[in-house]
Amino acid sequence: MTAALDQSGARLSGAASSDTPRAWDAGLARRTKSLGGGEITAILALAGASDVITFSGGFPDPATFPTDVLADLAGRLITQDPGVALQYSATEGIASVRDYASGRLAAAQGRAPAAGELMITSGGIDCLELIAKSYTDAGDPVVVEAPTYLGAIMAFRGYEADVRGVPVDGDGLRTDLLADQLAAGLRPKILYTIPDFQNPTGLTMSAPRRGELIALARRYGFLIVEDVAYRDLFFEHPPPPSLWSMAPDVVLQAGTFSKIFCPGVRMGWAAGPAEIISRLVVAKQNSDQCSGALGQRLLEEYGRGGYLERQLVASRALYARRAALLADALTAHVPAGTTWTAPRGGFYIWVTAPDGVDTVALSAAARAAKVAYVPGRPFYPGDDGATQLRLAYSRVADELIDEGIRRIGAVLRTALEER
Ligand SMILES: Cc1ncc(COP(=O)(O)O)c(C=O)c1O
């Protein structure tokens, strides 16, 4: 076996002989060393566990997947349009697919992207990775909501950004606290927010806060990255206007079809200033080069056929029902002093247990009780969240919700008794 060399020609440690296991981590890039990633891996690993009631992953319910329609469309695309559907595509996405996505934005958010302002991505995380790769240097401050989607923390940390959290409350990001930090000298390049039915809290940013955030971005010159992963999944009323529709000059919108169509067809979009989109297109050339053409065309045909909007109506009703069942179960089973959010859309309820509970330490007891949640800590860039946990109701069968929460309630009660 040839010994591995680093760029200076020196041997990487652990490469001494072919029968010694190599210490590959010794050669890990500095920017990668501090990345955990274990939480997301653990969530995905649990995805297949059949004997655990799992509130952990943000998975759509497979009952919403349109299998018959997709089987028919896929068959037709493969036999009738292989030159496009099975071929490489333009990095920014197939023109007809961008046209469809643009029309959908115009209908849903009241603004159509201008030329060069829209690209197709491989789900939402692709957009976050492209933006982090293109715009963050080591040490650049990036502000996120505390708590926030841990994939976003990882994307920005992956490029050594200095990720700072600003708390959220029932009206979303605390723009007053952000304003204080900006006045005190903080100069972020990027502020990442999930304004609608946020992951992990389920909370939504109010219309006044949206206006305040935009004013701050214009005043201090930072880019707002608006993640709208759950925006279309409102229960009764749509959330306030999207930040991108309000301020396309200072907002890049990262969207995904994973939660409303299906994550197996990894599709998403980025909409924002043309100058930024053109940079993301260059960055994408060096990652997956283009999002899969078959998936793009499937999405387009599915959407143009009116199926996506019909799927959405059914999904909203399903998730609204699950959220209500989960809230009822929490009321019935968790110990006094525990609080939780009341989402009006999306996949998540965020639970805060009384002081003294450590939800990371409790995950083992939960596993033993055959129930799973995600502990609060990984959702914060700092050290908060010890007493908190995220519950995803999106993929738990109606009839298992009460039993699952009964188990979590018992685990919490035992922990409190042992305090
Ligand atoms: C807020 C948010 N953004 C992005 C993503 C990732 O989306 P995708 O699976 O399309 O990459 C998720 C998935 O959980 C999410 O919750």
The ligand as a Tripos MOL2 file, in Angstrom:
@<TRIPOS>MOLECULE
LIG
   16    16     1     0     0
SMALL
NO_CHARGES

@<TRIPOS>ATOM
      1 C1        -34.9940   24.6010    8.9150 C.3       1 LIG1
      2 C2        -34.4930   23.5430    8.0070 C.ar      1 LIG1
      3 N1        -33.7820   23.8850    6.9460 N.ar      1 LIG1
      4 C3        -33.3100   22.9780    6.0890 C.ar      1 LIG1
      5 C4        -33.5230   21.6260    6.2980 C.ar      1 LIG1
      6 C5        -32.9130   20.6470    5.3480 C.3       1 LIG1
      7 O1        -33.7260   20.4430    4.2750 O.3       1 LIG1
      8 P1        -33.3340   19.3720    3.1950 P.3       1 LIG1
      9 O2        -33.5970   18.0310    3.7670 O.co2     1 LIG1
     10 O3        -34.2010   19.7050    2.0420 O.co2     1 LIG1
     11 O4        -31.8930   19.5700    2.8680 O.co2     1 LIG1
     12 C6        -34.2500   21.2080    7.3940 C.ar      1 LIG1
     13 C7        -34.4700   19.7780    7.6400 C.2       1 LIG1
     14 O5        -34.8060   19.3330    8.7020 O.2       1 LIG1
     15 C8        -34.7510   22.2000    8.2850 C.ar      1 LIG1
     16 O6        -35.4420   21.8720    9.3770 O.3       1 LIG1
@<TRIPOS>BOND
     1     1     2 1
     2     2     3 ar
     3     2    15 ar
     4     3     4 ar
     5     4     5 ar
     6     5     6 1
     7     5    12 ar
     8     6     7 1
     9     7     8 1
    10     8     9 2
    11     8    10 1
    12     8    11 1
    13    12    13 1
    14    12    15 ar
    15    13    14 2
    16    15    16 1
@<TRIPOS>SUBSTRUCTURE
     1 LIG1         1 GROUP 0 **** ****
